[in-house]
Amino acid sequence: MKMKKLTALLAGAMAAAMLLTACDKGESVPTMTELVPNVITQSEATANDGGTTAPMTDADGSTYSTEETKSTEELASVIAEMTGTTPPATTVVDVSGNSENGEIRTYKDRYAYNTLTDDEKALYANIVENAATLGLRVDPEFVGVDKATWDKVYCMVYNQEPQFFWMSPKLSQVGRIYYRNLDKESIKSMQAEIDATVKNILADIKGKSDFEKLDYLNTYLSLNSTFILGEETDAQANYNSTIYNAFAGGTSKQGDIQCVGYAHAVQYICDRVGINSMVITGVTEAGQTHAWNIVDVGGDWYNYDITWDDPILDTPNYKNVRHMYMLVPDSWILDITHFSQNLKFYNDGTSFKFFDAPACTSTAMNWFHQKGELYTDSVSAIAELNRQLEYAASNGLRTTEIMVSDKSVYDAVRAELKSMQSTLTSAHSNVKGISDKCSEPMLVIELDVIYK
């Protein structure tokens, strides 16, 4: 049988900018687009469904019947044959939420799910139930839902339920669920890899405050992950938007992930430590798709974007840890670096909103505020940056960062950057310069050491 091929995603390398030049983080991530080709062609649809019903046209031009005359298990076998996977057993063991670390926060406890209507919640629950057991279609009572509702709820399940790393975000026919993997034993083996890593993470953060847990996770994912776009022609093997590459990786090293992979990893850990989190989608200033998290810390909501705290570098620096986007209010990023919050766009330019995200207005738990890295005068700010730069250069580290209290202090510090660079390069022959990634909206001074 014949499968359509998936066009590989290509990403351009982004070079580190030298002193006083900006460096935007860009990506083109198919968080809501079709990743997996429909595996049932028009002729196969007739054969698979016994030719008893008129085939329906899928979004990619292929067709299949809305009335299945074969059992779910038989249809699974057909798809398995075509995709080269092993068909699941009649009763698939639920491998979701497989944790030894106590009660796990479920969708019923989360903000995003509770924005839905009762009918949408019922559909959401049914998609979750079927995804957990590799069901190929939702139950019959949900097949007739309108396309807009299906797209909204299906994408929300994909975004908010990171445990289903085998689920595809493909949007096609209403009622149809797509998967990266239909092999139960393979999924269970992959889950075991994830569990081994997550078990160690949970042990390390046990007893810590919610801020400390998120600070640890920011560091862990930054040091163990590399931002990368999918270049796999086999969509079944492409897990860079999932928790599998974040916490396991298979034949690839752990950590080759894109922004959705970072956001899913955060959601997965937050569910296991009781932090209310949600995955937010949007676009960058350049119009490229993006995903991040909003989390509840101390009763207030904050934006939490580890992707943008782990920059794209031509030569990955595994000692690089940044905190510019850790627990920030909306006013620092929305319509500045992060746009079109929670909107789903179609190719014709139309869109809809998944849900209204909670307002993030507090700065109390912002990393710089919590760590005492907020400076109210330029003299102390410059002294601290020089200290951090010297420490970084002496230890092969990359990032130095502080926050200042107002624009006048910000401008005074930036006026001294060339002098600070000259001092550092004179003292360290292996240092080429410093890269300025300062953020005026946040009043953050970030200087990255660039080595020869």
Number of C-alpha atoms within 10 A of each C-alpha: 10 10 12 12 12 14 14 14 14 13 14 10 11 15 11 19 17 18 18 15 12 14 17 17 17 21 23 20 21 19 24 21 17 17 23 20 18 22 21 23 22 18 13 19 22 18 14 21 20 14 16 13 15 14 19 16 15 17 13 13 10 18 22 25 22 17 15 16 15 12 11 14 16 14 17 22 18 18 20 18 13 14 19 13 17 17 22 19 15 12 10 14 14 15 18 18 20 14 17 10 12 8 12 18 19 15 19 11 14 16 17 22 21 14 14 17 10 10 12 20 17 14 25 22 18 17 25 21 15 16 27 19 19 28 24 20 18 21 14 9 9 18 16 10 15 11 13 12 15 23 22 20 21 24 22 21 22 23 22 22 23 27 24 26 25 26 23 26 24 24 23 20 20 21 25 17 21 25 21 21 22 26 19 21 16 14 17 16 12 19 23 16 16 21 19 13 14 20 13 11 17 15 10 12 17 11 10 11 12 19 19 13 21 24 16 16 19 24 20 13 23 25 17 15 24 24 21 21 22 22 14 16 13 16 20 19 14 18 25 27 27 27 30 29 27 28 27 22 20 13 8 11 14 20 24 25 29 28 27 27 30 34 32 29 25 29 26 22 22 22 23 20 18 15 21 21 28 29 25 25 24 21 22 21 16 14 14 15 23 27 26 25 21 25 25 22 19 12 9 16 24 27 26 28 25 29 26 22 20 26 22 22 14 10 8 14 17 14 15 19 21 20 25 26 23 22 29 26 24 18 14 19 15 15 14 12 14 21 20 18 19 18 19 20 16 11 7 6 7 9 12 13 13 21 18 11 17 15 14 19 15 16 16 16 20 21 23 22 14 12 10 10 16 17 20 15 16 19 12 12 23 21 13 17 20 18 12 19 25 18 14 17 21 12 10 16 21 23 22 24 21 25 25 23 15 14 13 13 20 23 15 15 21 17 11 12 20 14 10 19 20 13 14 20 18 11 12 14 11 14 17 17 21 27 23 21 22 23 15 15 12 19 21 21 23 21 25 24 27 21 16 8
